[in-house]
Amino acid sequence: MPVVDFPKGKKGSSAVEDRLADHLDRIIEQMALEHFQTVENAQIDLIWGRVAARDKERGGPGF
């Protein structure tokens, strides 16, 4: 993790807060994206599992 340079004074403090807020926004956005990709992949696996089970019930290879 990069070292944060903390400038002195009120103006510098605000700049650091803005940088940290931007960094946190990017982290949260990435975590949300990873979560939704995981959920989407699980849903796809579930659907294909149902398709395969239905195919086997009908005498097919079940993919």
C-alpha positions as CSV (number, residue, x, y, z in Angstrom):
1,M,0.0,0.0,0.0
2,P,1.4,3.4,-0.9
3,V,2.6,5.8,1.8
4,V,0.3,8.9,2.1
5,D,2.0,12.2,2.2
6,F,0.2,14.4,4.8
7,P,0.7,18.0,4.0
8,K,0.4,20.5,6.9
9,G,-2.3,23.1,7.2
10,K,-6.0,23.1,6.6
11,K,-5.7,23.2,2.8
12,G,-3.4,20.2,2.8
13,S,-5.6,18.3,5.2
14,S,-8.6,18.7,2.9
15,A,-6.4,17.5,0.0
16,V,-5.5,14.4,1.9
17,E,-9.1,13.8,2.8
18,D,-10.1,14.1,-0.9
19,R,-7.4,11.6,-1.9
20,L,-8.4,9.1,0.8
21,A,-12.1,9.5,-0.2
22,D,-11.2,8.8,-3.8
23,H,-9.1,5.8,-2.9
24,L,-11.9,4.4,-0.7
25,D,-14.4,5.0,-3.5
26,R,-12.2,2.9,-5.9
27,I,-11.8,0.1,-3.3
28,I,-15.6,0.0,-2.7
29,E,-16.4,0.0,-6.4
30,Q,-13.9,-2.8,-7.0
31,M,-15.3,-4.9,-4.1
32,A,-18.9,-4.4,-5.4
33,L,-17.9,-5.4,-8.9
34,E,-16.2,-8.6,-7.7
35,H,-19.2,-9.4,-5.6
36,F,-21.6,-9.0,-8.5
37,Q,-19.4,-11.0,-10.8
38,T,-19.3,-13.8,-8.2
39,V,-23.1,-13.8,-7.8
40,E,-23.5,-13.7,-11.6
41,N,-21.2,-16.7,-12.0
42,A,-23.0,-18.6,-9.3
43,Q,-26.3,-18.0,-11.0
44,I,-24.9,-19.1,-14.4
45,D,-23.6,-22.3,-12.7
46,L,-27.0,-22.9,-11.1
47,I,-28.8,-22.5,-14.4
48,W,-26.4,-24.8,-16.3
49,G,-26.8,-27.3,-13.5
50,R,-30.6,-27.3,-13.9
51,V,-30.3,-27.6,-17.7
52,A,-27.9,-30.6,-17.3
53,A,-30.3,-32.2,-14.8
54,R,-33.3,-31.7,-17.0
55,D,-31.3,-33.1,-20.0
56,K,-30.4,-36.2,-18.0
57,E,-34.1,-36.7,-16.9
58,R,-35.0,-36.7,-20.6
59,G,-32.4,-39.4,-21.4
60,G,-29.6,-37.1,-22.7
61,P,-26.0,-37.0,-21.7
62,G,-26.5,-34.2,-19.1
63,F,-23.9,-32.1,-20.9
